[in-house]
Amino acid sequence: RPHDSELPYLTCGLYRVGRLEFPMLFLIFLHILIRLVVDGLPARRDSELFIKDLHFDEVPVRIYLPRVPSASKRRGVIFFHGGCGMFGSIRSHERICRYIARTSDSVVVSVGYHLSPEHKYPAQTLDCLTATVHFLKTAENYGVDPDRIIVCGDSVGGTYTASVCQELVNRRDIPKIRAQVLIYPFLQALNFNLPSHQKNAFIAFLSQERAVLFTLKYLNKDCSMKGAILAGSHVPESINLKYKKWINPDLIPETFKLGYKPPLPTSFSPQVHEATKELFETRFSPLLAEDAVFCRLPDTCIITCEHDVLRDEGFLYKKRLEDNNVKVTWHHMEEGFHCALGFFGYGIFSFPSSSKMLNHTVNFIKAY
C-alpha cells in the first residue's frame, strides 16, 4: 500500500514510489477498482418493496415502493449518493434507500447521476436537478403527494441536495420541496483551513489534502494547484472580504476550536484563481448563496460528524439557515466520521454512527 504522502500522485495522473513511475493504465485500473469497492456487495431481494429501474428524462433512477397498500398518497424521498462526484452509485446506497423506504413508509427515488471525469461538471448537479423536477411533476404517478417530497444526500450528495433546493426556490411551475436532509455535506471551497480541516487533517477516507485533490480531480483540473488552494491563494482579497461574514473560523463554536491555529497569510495567485473559478459558483459552493435564496429554503436536517474535515461547513450552513429563519434540525455524531453512512447494512462491518445518522434521517422524514 502506498504511503499517504504518495496518495497525491494517485489522484494527479502520476503514481511514483521512489524512482519508479507507473503508467496511466494503472491509474485507470485504480479508478475502476475504487468504484467497484465503493459499490459494495449486491443486496438481497426485499420482500417488502417493489424496486424498479427507470429513467427520468434520461437520468437513471431506481425507485423503491412499499408493497403494502396505502390509504392515501405517500411522501416521496429523492436521494443523491455521495462519492466525490466520481465514485458511488445507486448500488452503493442500495441498503440505505431500502431502509428509508421501509421504515418511513415512503417512495424513495435514488438518482444515478453520471460521474466525473467521464461526464464533466456540472453534469452531476444538472442530472440531480433534472431528476428532481421530473419527480415533482410526476409524483402522483407513483402514489406520492407532490407537496410531501424531501430531498436527501450524503457528502457530495448533500452538495447536490443544497444546490437543487437553492435552484428551485424561484420555480412557480412545480410543487415546492418540503424539506431537505444534508448528511456531512461539502458546501464551500474557499477555505480548507477551518478548525475541522486542521483537527481531521490526517483522518481516514477524507483527509485535508484529499479533500482538495478530489475537488480538483472532480473538476478535471491540474492537481499541482493543491498547495495553493490549501493555502487559500485561489481567493482574492475582495472575495475573502465579501464572504468573511459567512465563512469564518470565528463563527465556529469555541468547543469545536480546541487547538485551532489561524493559517499564515498567503499571497493571491491570479493564475490559480482563473483556473478554478468554478469553486466560487453557488452550484459548487452552496454556502455562498445570498440571503435572498437562503430565506426561501425548506425545513432542513443537517447531520455532522466530529471526525470529518467537512464538519464546520455543516455548522456554517446551519447558522446561515437559522439567521434566515429557516427551521433547522441538527444532529452531531461525536463518534462519527466521513463516509460512515456507506457502511450501513454490512453487519459487523457497520458502525454505530452509521445506524444513528440514518435513524435520525428517517425520524426527520417521518415528520413530513
ZABA-410131 format. One record per residue (C-alpha): residue in one letter; chain; x, y, z. Coordinates in Angstrom, 2 decimals. Example, Ala and Ser with C-alpha at 12.3 -4.5 7.8 and 13.67 -1.06 7.14 Angstrom:
2
<'a','A',<12.30,-4.50,7.80>>
<'s','A',<13.67,-1.06,7.14>>
This chain:
368
<'r','A',<0.00,0.00,0.00>>
<'p','A',<1.43,3.45,-0.87>>
<'h','A',<2.21,5.80,2.00>>
<'d','A',<-0.22,8.72,2.49>>
<'s','A',<2.46,11.10,1.23>>
<'e','A',<2.27,9.32,-2.12>>
<'l','A',<-1.51,9.49,-2.45>>
<'p','A',<-1.46,12.82,-4.35>>
<'y','A',<0.23,11.04,-7.22>>
<'l','A',<-2.59,8.54,-7.32>>
<'t','A',<-5.09,11.29,-7.99>>
<'c','A',<-2.99,13.59,-10.15>>
<'g','A',<-2.21,11.38,-13.15>>
<'l','A',<1.14,10.02,-11.90>>
<'y','A',<1.90,7.33,-9.35>>
<'r','A',<5.50,7.43,-8.15>>
<'v','A',<7.22,5.33,-5.48>>
<'g','A',<10.80,6.43,-5.08>>
<'r','A',<12.21,6.49,-8.60>>
<'l','A',<9.57,4.17,-10.02>>
<'e','A',<6.73,5.58,-12.12>>
<'f','A',<3.61,3.64,-13.07>>
<'p','A',<1.82,4.16,-16.42>>
<'m','A',<-1.57,5.84,-16.87>>
<'l','A',<-3.14,2.40,-17.40>>
<'f','A',<-2.51,1.70,-13.71>>
<'l','A',<-4.35,4.86,-12.74>>
<'i','A',<-7.34,3.90,-14.89>>
<'f','A',<-7.38,0.48,-13.25>>
<'l','A',<-7.15,2.08,-9.81>>
<'h','A',<-10.09,4.39,-10.58>>
<'i','A',<-12.19,1.41,-11.70>>
<'l','A',<-11.13,-0.57,-8.62>>
<'i','A',<-12.18,2.22,-6.25>>
<'r','A',<-15.57,2.37,-7.95>>
<'l','A',<-16.02,-1.39,-7.57>>
<'v','A',<-15.10,-1.25,-3.87>>
<'v','A',<-17.39,1.72,-3.20>>
<'d','A',<-20.28,-0.01,-4.97>>
<'g','A',<-20.17,-2.74,-2.34>>
<'l','A',<-21.90,-6.12,-2.39>>
<'p','A',<-25.29,-6.64,-4.07>>
<'a','A',<-28.21,-6.52,-1.65>>
<'r','A',<-30.60,-9.45,-1.27>>
<'r','A',<-34.13,-9.44,-2.60>>
<'d','A',<-36.51,-7.34,-0.49>>
<'s','A',<-39.97,-8.81,0.06>>
<'e','A',<-41.35,-5.52,1.43>>
<'l','A',<-40.58,-3.33,-1.58>>
<'f','A',<-41.24,-3.09,-5.30>>
<'i','A',<-37.94,-1.98,-6.86>>
<'k','A',<-37.82,-0.62,-10.41>>
<'d','A',<-35.05,0.85,-12.56>>
<'l','A',<-36.28,3.76,-14.67>>
<'h','A',<-35.06,6.89,-16.41>>
<'f','A',<-36.27,10.38,-15.53>>
<'d','A',<-35.55,12.40,-18.69>>
<'e','A',<-32.51,10.24,-19.49>>
<'v','A',<-31.20,10.24,-15.90>>
<'p','A',<-31.03,6.71,-14.42>>
<'v','A',<-33.04,6.26,-11.23>>
<'r','A',<-34.14,3.38,-9.04>>
<'i','A',<-37.49,3.69,-7.32>>
<'y','A',<-38.44,1.87,-4.12>>
<'l','A',<-42.17,1.49,-3.46>>
<'p','A',<-43.58,-0.17,-0.30>>
<'r','A',<-45.66,-3.22,-1.25>>
<'v','A',<-48.28,-2.64,1.46>>
<'p','A',<-51.15,-0.56,0.00>>
<'s','A',<-51.60,2.93,1.42>>
<'a','A',<-54.94,4.58,2.12>>
<'s','A',<-53.53,7.93,0.99>>
<'k','A',<-50.66,9.25,-1.09>>
<'r','A',<-47.25,8.63,0.44>>
<'r','A',<-44.41,11.06,0.93>>
<'g','A',<-41.55,10.93,-1.57>>
<'v','A',<-37.82,10.98,-0.88>>
<'i','A',<-35.21,11.78,-3.52>>
<'f','A',<-31.74,10.51,-2.62>>
<'f','A',<-28.39,11.64,-4.06>>
<'h','A',<-25.49,9.35,-3.18>>
<'g','A',<-22.05,10.54,-2.12>>
<'g','A',<-18.67,9.71,-3.63>>
<'c','A',<-16.93,12.96,-4.58>>
<'g','A',<-18.89,13.08,-7.83>>
<'m','A',<-16.53,10.40,-9.20>>
<'f','A',<-17.48,7.30,-7.21>>
<'g','A',<-20.61,5.76,-5.73>>
<'s','A',<-23.78,4.66,-7.46>>
<'i','A',<-27.37,3.59,-6.92>>
<'r','A',<-25.97,0.21,-5.86>>
<'s','A',<-23.55,1.67,-3.30>>
<'h','A',<-26.50,3.20,-1.41>>
<'e','A',<-28.99,0.40,-2.04>>
<'r','A',<-29.25,-0.67,1.60>>
<'i','A',<-29.67,2.92,2.73>>
<'c','A',<-32.50,3.68,0.31>>
<'r','A',<-34.29,0.42,1.06>>
<'y','A',<-34.13,1.17,4.78>>
<'i','A',<-35.54,4.67,4.31>>
<'a','A',<-38.39,3.35,2.14>>
<'r','A',<-39.31,0.55,4.57>>
<'t','A',<-39.02,2.39,7.87>>
<'s','A',<-40.55,5.69,6.80>>
<'d','A',<-43.19,4.15,4.51>>
<'s','A',<-42.04,6.44,1.70>>
<'v','A',<-41.49,6.12,-2.02>>
<'v','A',<-37.74,6.62,-2.49>>
<'v','A',<-36.05,7.64,-5.73>>
<'s','A',<-32.29,7.03,-5.84>>
<'v','A',<-30.62,9.09,-8.57>>
<'g','A',<-27.78,7.54,-10.60>>
<'y','A',<-26.27,10.78,-11.84>>
<'h','A',<-23.43,10.49,-14.35>>
<'l','A',<-19.96,10.55,-12.83>>
<'s','A',<-16.89,12.67,-13.43>>
<'p','A',<-14.43,12.60,-15.17>>
<'e','A',<-16.35,10.89,-17.98>>
<'h','A',<-19.11,13.48,-17.59>>
<'k','A',<-17.73,16.91,-16.79>>
<'y','A',<-19.03,19.16,-14.03>>
<'p','A',<-21.77,20.39,-13.72>>
<'a','A',<-23.36,17.31,-15.35>>
<'q','A',<-23.83,15.73,-11.91>>
<'t','A',<-25.75,18.66,-10.43>>
<'l','A',<-27.80,19.06,-13.59>>
<'d','A',<-28.73,15.35,-13.55>>
<'c','A',<-29.90,15.69,-9.95>>
<'l','A',<-31.88,18.80,-10.82>>
<'t','A',<-33.46,17.12,-13.86>>
<'a','A',<-34.48,14.02,-11.89>>
<'t','A',<-35.93,16.14,-9.09>>
<'v','A',<-38.02,18.31,-11.41>>
<'h','A',<-39.29,15.22,-13.22>>
<'f','A',<-40.35,13.58,-9.96>>
<'l','A',<-42.02,16.75,-8.66>>
<'k','A',<-44.08,16.88,-11.88>>
<'t','A',<-44.97,13.17,-11.98>>
<'a','A',<-45.10,12.25,-8.28>>
<'e','A',<-48.76,11.28,-8.36>>
<'n','A',<-47.99,8.59,-10.95>>
<'y','A',<-46.08,6.78,-8.18>>
<'g','A',<-48.68,7.32,-5.46>>
<'v','A',<-46.78,10.26,-3.98>>
<'d','A',<-48.17,13.52,-2.65>>
<'p','A',<-46.20,16.18,-4.60>>
<'d','A',<-46.37,18.51,-1.60>>
<'r','A',<-44.55,15.97,0.60>>
<'i','A',<-41.28,15.46,-1.24>>
<'i','A',<-37.99,15.54,0.66>>
<'v','A',<-34.53,15.70,-0.90>>
<'c','A',<-31.63,13.95,0.82>>
<'g','A',<-27.94,13.27,0.20>>
<'d','A',<-24.64,12.40,1.86>>
<'s','A',<-21.26,14.08,1.24>>
<'v','A',<-21.34,15.47,-2.30>>
<'g','A',<-24.92,14.19,-2.44>>
<'g','A',<-25.53,16.77,0.28>>
<'t','A',<-23.96,19.37,-2.01>>
<'y','A',<-26.37,18.40,-4.78>>
<'t','A',<-29.27,18.47,-2.33>>
<'a','A',<-28.41,22.01,-1.21>>
<'s','A',<-27.81,23.14,-4.79>>
<'v','A',<-31.06,21.68,-6.13>>
<'c','A',<-33.09,23.25,-3.33>>
<'q','A',<-31.45,26.61,-3.99>>
<'e','A',<-32.02,26.43,-7.74>>
<'l','A',<-35.70,25.63,-7.30>>
<'v','A',<-36.64,28.41,-4.84>>
<'n','A',<-37.91,30.66,-7.66>>
<'r','A',<-39.74,27.98,-9.65>>
<'r','A',<-43.51,28.54,-9.63>>
<'d','A',<-44.46,25.88,-12.18>>
<'i','A',<-43.75,22.89,-9.91>>
<'p','A',<-44.52,21.93,-6.30>>
<'k','A',<-42.14,23.16,-3.61>>
<'i','A',<-39.68,20.78,-1.98>>
<'r','A',<-40.96,20.17,1.55>>
<'a','A',<-37.64,19.54,3.33>>
<'q','A',<-34.00,18.66,2.79>>
<'v','A',<-31.51,16.41,4.60>>
<'l','A',<-27.78,17.13,4.37>>
<'i','A',<-25.53,14.37,5.74>>
<'y','A',<-21.93,15.55,6.27>>
<'p','A',<-22.17,17.77,3.16>>
<'f','A',<-19.44,19.56,1.20>>
<'l','A',<-20.61,23.17,0.98>>
<'q','A',<-17.73,25.52,0.16>>
<'a','A',<-14.29,25.56,-1.47>>
<'l','A',<-12.95,28.93,-0.32>>
<'n','A',<-11.38,27.89,2.98>>
<'f','A',<-9.77,24.50,3.55>>
<'n','A',<-8.28,25.64,6.86>>
<'l','A',<-11.31,25.77,9.12>>
<'p','A',<-10.90,24.17,12.58>>
<'s','A',<-12.34,20.85,11.39>>
<'h','A',<-9.88,20.74,8.46>>
<'q','A',<-6.98,21.12,10.88>>
<'k','A',<-8.34,18.75,13.52>>
<'n','A',<-9.03,15.99,10.99>>
<'a','A',<-6.18,16.76,8.58>>
<'f','A',<-4.94,13.16,8.53>>
<'i','A',<-8.19,11.30,9.13>>
<'a','A',<-9.01,8.19,7.09>>
<'f','A',<-11.22,8.32,3.99>>
<'l','A',<-11.20,12.13,3.61>>
<'s','A',<-8.12,13.95,4.83>>
<'q','A',<-7.50,17.66,4.39>>
<'e','A',<-5.25,17.12,1.36>>
<'r','A',<-7.52,14.54,-0.22>>
<'a','A',<-10.49,16.90,0.06>>
<'v','A',<-8.61,19.36,-2.17>>
<'l','A',<-7.27,16.68,-4.51>>
<'f','A',<-10.69,15.13,-5.04>>
<'t','A',<-12.11,18.59,-5.67>>
<'l','A',<-9.54,19.26,-8.39>>
<'k','A',<-9.89,15.78,-9.89>>
<'y','A',<-13.67,16.11,-9.95>>
<'l','A',<-13.35,19.36,-11.91>>
<'n','A',<-10.66,17.91,-14.22>>
<'k','A',<-8.14,20.49,-13.01>>
<'d','A',<-4.38,20.37,-12.61>>
<'c','A',<-3.73,18.76,-9.22>>
<'s','A',<-0.44,20.62,-8.85>>
<'m','A',<-2.59,23.52,-7.61>>
<'k','A',<-3.32,21.58,-4.42>>
<'g','A',<-0.84,23.51,-2.28>>
<'a','A',<-2.05,26.90,-3.48>>
<'i','A',<-5.68,26.04,-2.75>>
<'l','A',<-4.85,24.60,0.66>>
<'a','A',<-3.12,27.88,1.45>>
<'g','A',<-6.04,29.94,0.12>>
<'s','A',<-4.09,31.53,-2.74>>
<'h','A',<-7.02,31.00,-5.11>>
<'v','A',<-9.19,33.53,-3.25>>
<'p','A',<-8.72,37.26,-3.97>>
<'e','A',<-8.98,39.68,-1.07>>
<'s','A',<-12.25,41.11,-2.40>>
<'i','A',<-13.93,37.69,-2.25>>
<'n','A',<-12.44,36.96,1.17>>
<'l','A',<-13.91,40.21,2.47>>
<'k','A',<-17.28,39.58,0.82>>
<'y','A',<-17.76,36.12,2.32>>
<'k','A',<-15.97,36.61,5.64>>
<'k','A',<-19.36,37.17,7.29>>
<'w','A',<-20.37,33.64,6.30>>
<'i','A',<-17.13,31.61,6.12>>
<'n','A',<-15.05,32.42,9.15>>
<'p','A',<-13.48,30.36,11.96>>
<'d','A',<-14.86,32.93,14.40>>
<'l','A',<-18.35,31.61,13.64>>
<'i','A',<-17.47,28.10,14.84>>
<'p','A',<-18.45,27.41,18.48>>
<'e','A',<-15.45,27.60,20.82>>
<'t','A',<-15.90,24.00,21.98>>
<'f','A',<-15.07,22.86,18.43>>
<'k','A',<-11.96,25.04,18.07>>
<'l','A',<-9.58,23.43,20.56>>
<'g','A',<-6.06,23.52,19.16>>
<'y','A',<-7.02,25.63,16.16>>
<'k','A',<-4.25,27.82,14.72>>
<'p','A',<-5.09,30.53,12.17>>
<'p','A',<-3.18,29.85,8.93>>
<'l','A',<-0.32,32.11,7.92>>
<'p','A',<-1.13,34.88,5.43>>
<'t','A',<-0.65,33.86,1.82>>
<'s','A',<-0.23,35.72,-1.44>>
<'f','A',<-3.00,35.69,-4.02>>
<'s','A',<-2.38,33.80,-7.27>>
<'p','A',<-4.40,35.22,-10.21>>
<'q','A',<-3.46,32.17,-12.30>>
<'v','A',<-4.86,29.68,-9.79>>
<'h','A',<-7.97,31.80,-9.28>>
<'e','A',<-8.61,31.99,-13.02>>
<'a','A',<-8.16,28.23,-13.38>>
<'t','A',<-10.56,27.38,-10.54>>
<'k','A',<-13.43,29.84,-10.94>>
<'e','A',<-15.97,27.02,-10.63>>
<'l','A',<-15.14,26.85,-6.91>>
<'f','A',<-16.92,30.18,-6.43>>
<'e','A',<-20.17,29.15,-8.10>>
<'t','A',<-23.06,28.60,-5.71>>
<'r','A',<-23.79,25.39,-7.59>>
<'f','A',<-20.41,24.11,-6.35>>
<'s','A',<-20.29,26.04,-3.06>>
<'p','A',<-23.90,26.45,-1.84>>
<'l','A',<-22.72,28.26,1.28>>
<'l','A',<-22.04,31.31,-0.92>>
<'a','A',<-25.69,31.84,-1.90>>
<'e','A',<-27.26,35.15,-0.94>>
<'d','A',<-29.70,35.60,1.95>>
<'a','A',<-32.49,36.15,-0.59>>
<'v','A',<-32.07,32.48,-1.51>>
<'f','A',<-31.47,31.12,1.99>>
<'c','A',<-34.62,32.66,3.42>>
<'r','A',<-36.74,30.68,0.95>>
<'l','A',<-35.19,27.27,1.56>>
<'p','A',<-37.25,24.40,3.03>>
<'d','A',<-37.02,22.92,6.51>>
<'t','A',<-33.60,21.33,6.88>>
<'c','A',<-31.94,18.48,8.76>>
<'i','A',<-28.15,18.68,8.97>>
<'i','A',<-26.02,15.81,10.25>>
<'t','A',<-22.38,16.49,11.07>>
<'c','A',<-19.60,14.21,12.29>>
<'e','A',<-16.83,15.11,14.73>>
<'h','A',<-14.13,13.22,12.83>>
<'d','A',<-14.77,14.88,9.48>>
<'v','A',<-12.93,17.68,7.68>>
<'l','A',<-16.33,18.92,6.47>>
<'r','A',<-17.81,19.23,9.96>>
<'d','A',<-17.57,23.02,10.12>>
<'e','A',<-19.26,23.51,6.75>>
<'g','A',<-22.35,21.91,8.24>>
<'f','A',<-22.08,24.26,11.22>>
<'l','A',<-21.81,27.31,8.96>>
<'y','A',<-24.74,26.24,6.76>>
<'k','A',<-26.83,25.66,9.87>>
<'k','A',<-26.07,29.19,11.03>>
<'r','A',<-26.94,30.69,7.64>>
<'l','A',<-30.29,28.93,7.65>>
<'e','A',<-31.10,29.92,11.23>>
<'d','A',<-30.10,33.53,10.55>>
<'n','A',<-32.67,33.47,7.74>>
<'n','A',<-35.41,31.96,9.94>>
<'v','A',<-35.38,28.54,8.29>>
<'k','A',<-36.30,25.67,10.62>>
<'v','A',<-33.23,23.51,11.24>>
<'t','A',<-32.85,20.13,12.94>>
<'w','A',<-29.21,19.38,13.75>>
<'h','A',<-27.59,16.13,14.86>>
<'h','A',<-23.89,15.89,15.64>>
<'m','A',<-22.26,12.45,15.71>>
<'e','A',<-19.48,12.63,18.31>>
<'e','A',<-18.12,9.27,17.19>>
<'g','A',<-18.97,9.77,13.51>>
<'f','A',<-16.61,10.14,10.56>>
<'h','A',<-16.91,10.97,6.88>>
<'c','A',<-18.18,8.02,4.82>>
<'a','A',<-19.64,6.27,7.90>>
<'l','A',<-23.08,6.09,6.29>>
<'g','A',<-21.68,3.95,3.49>>
<'f','A',<-21.05,1.10,5.93>>
<'f','A',<-24.72,0.85,6.90>>
<'g','A',<-26.21,-2.60,6.46>>
<'y','A',<-22.94,-4.54,6.41>>
<'g','A',<-23.36,-6.31,9.75>>
<'i','A',<-20.15,-6.43,11.78>>
<'f','A',<-18.53,-4.00,9.33>>
<'s','A',<-21.10,-1.34,10.09>>
<'f','A',<-20.58,1.35,12.75>>
<'p','A',<-22.94,2.61,15.48>>
<'s','A',<-22.80,6.08,13.91>>
<'s','A',<-23.97,4.62,10.58>>
<'s','A',<-27.25,3.47,12.09>>
<'k','A',<-27.64,6.56,14.27>>
<'m','A',<-27.40,9.05,11.43>>
<'l','A',<-29.72,7.02,9.21>>
<'n','A',<-32.30,6.73,12.01>>
<'h','A',<-32.07,10.49,12.57>>
<'t','A',<-32.74,10.90,8.86>>
<'v','A',<-35.75,8.58,8.93>>
<'n','A',<-37.23,10.25,12.02>>
<'f','A',<-36.90,13.66,10.38>>
<'i','A',<-38.54,12.38,7.18>>
<'k','A',<-41.45,10.83,9.08>>
<'a','A',<-42.35,14.24,10.49>>
<'y','A',<-43.44,15.30,6.98>>
